[in-house]
């Protein structure tokens, strides 16, 4: 996949273990980049990603409407088994999901 640095919300003491980047293209959410995650797992979380994308887009449009869509960014971090899941919603069209694990 492309070697682009995607910004994720950091948690002190944790590092990015894996990430997947989705982009809305037309009416379809497509994977545009990923690292350290199996394609089968990406397929497993696809429906979750769609729901998260639509939820964050709604929040972004409502709460960040003072900013142009290109300048909007909304970061959410949730505790998960073995670490955290970071979700960054960028420019109302890109969702970066990353698994964060404790630094040893």
C-alpha positions in Angstrom: 0.0 0.0 0.0 1.0 3.6 -0.2 3.6 4.9 2.3 1.8 7.9 3.6 1.9 9.1 7.2 -1.6 9.2 8.6 -2.2 11.3 11.7 -3.9 9.4 14.6 -4.8 10.5 18.0 -2.0 9.5 20.4 -2.3 8.0 23.9 0.7 8.4 26.2 2.5 5.0 26.7 0.9 3.5 23.5 2.0 3.1 19.9 0.3 2.4 16.7 0.1 -1.4 16.1 -2.0 -1.3 12.9 -4.1 1.1 10.9 -6.6 1.2 8.0 -7.6 4.2 6.1 -11.0 4.5 4.4 -12.1 7.2 2.0 -15.6 8.0 0.7 -15.5 7.8 -3.1 -18.8 8.6 -4.6 -21.2 6.6 -2.4 -18.8 3.8 -1.4 -16.3 3.7 1.4 -13.0 2.3 0.0 -9.8 1.2 1.7 -7.0 3.4 0.5 -4.2 2.4 2.8 -3.4 -0.1 5.6 -0.5 -1.5 7.6 -0.1 -4.5 9.9 -3.7 -5.7 9.5 -4.8 -8.7 7.5 -7.3 -8.1 4.7 -9.7 -10.6 6.3 -9.7 -8.4 9.4 -10.3 -5.3 7.3 -13.3 -7.1 5.8 -14.5 -8.0 9.3 -14.5 -4.4 10.5 -15.9 -2.9 7.3 -19.5 -2.6 8.5 -18.3 -1.1 11.8 -16.2 1.4 9.8 -19.2 2.4 7.7 -21.3 3.1 10.9 -18.4 5.0 12.5 -17.9 7.0 9.3 -21.5 8.1 9.1 -21.7 8.9 12.9 -18.5 11.0 12.8 -19.6 12.7 9.6 -22.9 13.7 11.3 -21.1 15.0 14.3 -18.6 16.9 12.1 -21.3 18.5 10.0 -23.2 19.6 13.1 -20.5 20.6 15.5 -17.7 21.8 13.1 -19.9 23.5 10.6 -18.0 26.8 11.2 -15.0 25.2 9.4 -14.8 24.3 5.8 -15.1 20.5 5.2 -11.4 20.4 4.1 -10.3 21.8 7.5 -12.4 19.6 9.7 -10.9 16.9 11.9 -12.5 14.9 14.6 -10.5 12.5 16.8 -12.1 9.8 19.0 -10.2 7.3 21.1 -11.9 4.3 22.8 -10.6 1.7 25.2 -10.4 -1.7 23.6 -9.1 -5.1 24.6 -5.4 -4.9 24.7 -5.2 -1.1 24.2 -7.1 1.6 22.4 -8.7 2.2 19.0 -8.1 5.6 17.6 -10.4 7.0 15.0 -9.6 10.2 13.1 -12.2 11.7 10.7 -10.5 14.1 8.3 -12.1 16.5 5.8 -15.5 14.8 6.0 -14.2 12.1 3.6 -11.4 10.1 5.3 -11.5 7.8 8.3 -8.3 6.6 9.8 -8.7 3.7 12.3 -5.7 2.6 14.3 -5.0 0.0 17.0 -2.8 1.3 19.8 -0.9 -1.1 22.0 1.1 -0.5 25.1 4.8 0.3 24.6 6.9 -2.4 26.3 
